[in-house]
């Protein structure tokens, strides 16, 4: 298996279909969750909806770079989302997350070993391999929060 195929597999495991690291993934945790549960906050913690949108914000931003665009995302905006007010809106958010996650993984698979070592954007952010690994780690970090928050909400 190529390095890019391995990275794409790891990314898909975190978001769409894996159980080898955390015994779950975002899709398992969030699909079928009612919007009122997804938007409920415990104390000052982020809601499931906020965490899903936060992860999508970064996936979408890096996906734009993969598709030839500029890197326009900024950390200070990574939790700025309008409130979710319906099941339909929540399901659209999740569908967009799953679709963009699959596009992201497909772009990773298409990278050659040489491209993985190429500077990401302007080089300040390291290379493509580093940024993909950081995205996977970021996803797992917040997946842990999703799991804990969901358990707390369902108690």
N, C-alpha and C positions, 0 to 999 in steps of 0.2 A: 504494500500500500504506500502510495506517495505521501510525502509530508503534508501536502495540501489536502489530500483525501483524509488523512488522520485528523487534521485540524477541523475540517468540515464535520467529520463524524463526532468529534468532541463537542462542537458547537450545537449540532442537532440533538445530542444527548441531553444537554442542559435545557434546551428550549422545547424540543418537540417530541422526543421519543425514547429518551434514555433512562436507565435506572442503575447504571454501573457505578456512579460516584455517590449520588445522594439518595439512591433508591426511588427517585421521582424526578420530575421535570416540571417546567412551567405549565405546559399543556395539561398534564395530569392534575396539577394543583388548581388551575384556574378555570378550565373548561367545565361548564355546568354549574358554576358558582353564580348565585343570584346577585344582581347588581347592588342590592341593598346591603348584602353581606360584604361585597367587594369594596364598597365605599365607606364602610363602618370603620371608625378609628378607635383604637384603644389608647387612652390618654393622649400623648402627643406623637405617638408612632405613626408612620405612614400607613395608609390603607393598602389593601391588595391592589386596588385600582391604581393608586399612585405609583406603586412599585412596578407594576406591569407597564405603565406608560413611561416611567423613567427608563426602564430597560429598552423599550421600543425607541425612545428618543435617541439613544446612542446607536442602536442597530441601524435605524433609519439614517442617521447622520453619517455613519461610516459607509453604509450602502451607497449613499450619494457619491462618495469618493470613488468607490469601486466602479460606479457607472459613469465616471469621468467628470463629476462635479466637484465643487469646492467643499472644504470642511467648514461648515457654518455653525456647528453645534458649540454651545458654551455651557460649562458646568453650572453657572449661575441660573440658567434657564431649564435645567434638567428635571425640575419638579413643578414647573409652571404649566398647569393644564386646567382647562375648564372643568367644573364639577360634572360627574357622570350623574344623569338624572333619569335614566331608563334602562331596561334590560336590552332593548334594541341598540342603544348607544354602546353599552358595555360589550355586547357581542360583536359589534363593528370594531371596537378597539382590539379585542382578542383576535378576530379574523385578520385584521391588518398586521398584528404582531406575528401571527403564525405565517402569513404570506411573506412578510419581509424577512423573517428568520430563515425561511426556505431559500429565498433569493440570495440572502447573505451567504448561506452555506454553499449554494451553487457557485457564487463568485469565488469563494475560497477554493473550492475544488478546481477551478479553472486556472489558478495561479501555479506557475512553474516554480521550481526551487529557486531559480534566479530571482523571480519576481518577489518571492517571500522575503528575500534579503534586501530588496530595493527600499530606499527611504520612503516612509509614509508621508505624504503631502510634501513637506519641505525639509524633512529630516530631523526636525526638532522633536518629533514624536517617536523616533526610532524607526525600525523597519516594519514591513507588513506583518511578518511573523510575530514580532513583539506585540503589535496592536491587536492582532487576532487572539493571541494568548491572553492579553489583558481583558479583552471583551469576554472571553470564556470565564475567566476568573471573576470578573465583575458580575456576570450572570449568576454564577454559583453563590457568590456572596449574598446577593439579594434573594436568591432562591431559598436560602436558609431562613431569611426573614419572612418570606412568604409562607413557608411551612409553619413556622412558629406562630405567626399572627393568625393564620387560618385555624390552627389548633386552639388558640386562645378564644377566637370568635365562636368556635363550635362547642365550647365547654358549657 
